[in-house]
């Protein structure tokens, strides 16, 4: 996750935010509350939230998946944007952080839309597949442990309908993906996934220099 766009001139980044980010008041409150935490670098940037809103509108999304909740900023944005009968399946393993997220889902009146699964995300995604829910979701946002991104991507791709969209955060990883000498597990996983997605004929994709790098992949 990233609280700012790392690859833009700060003046341009501020201008983009000033003229395009329409942040709900409750989301701004949650973002500011999260910003004081030690783990605040896990907070997504407001322009990412705006991108989620635009992508949900473009895809007419009704059923969504989120892998990685933290304090709930992206799930709050998503839940607010979904129709009254929309559904958001969210995956995380932290009771502590998702407790804060639940506060804001409740305050926003979206708690009935959000279904939290507190267990490793691969188990939740596989359970959805085993339940016959392949090709039934419209949108997925992946922002969790990087080593398992490929696993999450493959499961979400099966769960999405044709024309559905997967959005993946941190795909530039502070620029580390272009430095061959950096070979820790997270960097290698993201570097390999970038190369895989570029060649993957199952999706139409683009990698954007927003925040810490956002990949959009549309299922063909």
Residue pairs with C-beta under 8 A, 6 or more apart in sequence:
1 41
1 42
1 43
1 44
1 68
1 70
1 143
1 169
1 170
1 211
1 212
2 41
2 44
2 45
2 48
2 169
2 170
2 211
2 212
3 35
3 40
3 41
3 43
3 44
3 45
3 211
4 10
4 13
4 45
4 211
5 13
5 16
5 45
5 47
5 209
5 210
5 211
6 172
6 174
6 175
6 211
6 212
7 172
7 175
7 209
7 213
8 16
8 209
13 47
16 47
17 46
17 47
20 47
20 50
21 46
21 47
21 49
21 50
22 50
22 53
23 31
23 46
23 49
23 50
24 76
24 77
24 80
24 108
26 76
26 80
26 104
26 107
26 108
27 46
27 49
27 73
27 76
27 77
27 80
28 46
29 104
30 71
30 72
30 73
30 76
30 100
30 104
31 43
31 46
31 73
33 71
33 100
34 40
34 43
34 70
34 71
34 73
34 100
35 43
37 71
39 70
39 97
42 70
43 70
43 71
43 73
44 73
44 74
44 143
44 169
44 211
45 210
45 211
47 210
47 211
48 74
48 169
48 210
48 211
48 214
49 73
49 74
49 77
51 167
51 210
51 214
52 74
52 77
52 78
52 81
52 141
52 167
53 77
53 81
55 61
55 139
55 165
55 167
55 216
56 64
56 78
56 81
56 82
56 138
56 139
57 81
58 165
59 138
59 139
59 163
59 164
59 165
60 138
61 81
61 82
61 86
61 138
61 139
61 165
62 82
62 83
62 85
62 86
62 87
62 138
63 86
63 87
63 88
63 89
63 136
63 137
63 138
63 139
64 78
64 82
64 86
64 87
64 88
64 89
64 137
64 138
64 139
64 140
64 141
65 88
65 89
65 90
65 91
65 125
65 128
65 137
65 139
65 140
65 141
65 156
65 159
66 74
66 75
66 78
66 88
66 89
66 90
66 91
66 140
66 141
66 143
67 91
67 121
67 125
67 140
67 141
67 142
67 143
67 144
67 152
67 156
68 91
68 92
68 121
68 141
68 142
68 143
68 144
68 145
69 75
69 90
69 91
69 92
69 94
69 97
69 98
69 101
69 116
70 92
70 94
70 97
70 101
70 143
71 97
71 100
71 101
71 104
72 97
72 98
72 100
72 101
72 102
72 104
72 105
74 141
74 143
75 88
75 90
75 101
75 105
75 114
76 101
76 104
76 105
76 108
76 110
78 88
78 139
78 141
79 86
79 88
79 105
79 108
79 110
79 113
79 114
80 108
80 110
82 88
82 110
82 113
86 113
87 113
87 115
88 113
88 114
88 115
89 115
89 117
89 124
89 128
89 137
90 98
90 101
90 114
90 115
90 116
90 117
91 117
91 119
91 121
91 124
91 125
91 144
92 98
92 116
92 117
92 118
92 121
92 144
93 118
93 119
93 120
94 118
95 118
98 116
98 118
101 116
102 111
102 116
105 111
105 114
117 124
121 144
121 148
121 152
122 148
122 151
122 152
122 155
125 152
125 155
125 156
125 159
126 155
128 159
129 155
129 158
129 159
133 159
134 158
134 159
135 158
135 159
135 160
135 161
135 162
136 159
136 161
137 156
137 159
137 160
137 161
137 164
138 160
138 161
138 164
138 165
139 160
139 164
139 165
139 166
139 167
140 156
140 159
140 160
140 164
140 165
140 166
140 167
141 166
141 167
141 168
141 169
142 149
142 152
142 153
142 156
142 166
142 167
142 168
142 169
143 168
143 169
143 170
144 152
146 170
146 173
146 185
146 186
146 187
146 189
146 190
147 185
147 186
147 189
148 189
149 168
149 189
149 190
149 193
150 189
150 192
150 193
150 196
153 166
153 168
153 193
153 197
153 217
156 166
157 166
157 202
157 203
157 217
157 219
160 166
160 219
161 219
162 219
162 220
163 218
163 219
164 218
164 219
165 216
165 217
165 218
165 219
166 203
166 215
166 216
166 217
166 218
166 219
167 214
167 215
167 216
167 217
168 193
168 214
168 215
168 217
169 211
169 212
169 213
169 214
170 190
170 212
170 213
171 177
171 190
171 193
171 194
171 207
171 212
171 213
171 214
171 215
172 207
172 209
172 212
172 213
173 186
173 187
173 190
173 212
173 213
174 212
176 182
176 187
177 187
177 190
177 191
177 194
177 213
194 207
194 215
197 203
197 205
197 207
197 215
197 217
198 205
200 217
201 220
202 219
202 220
203 217
203 218
203 219
203 220
204 217
204 218
204 220
205 215
205 216
205 217
205 218
206 215
206 216
207 213
207 214
207 215
208 214
208 215
208 216
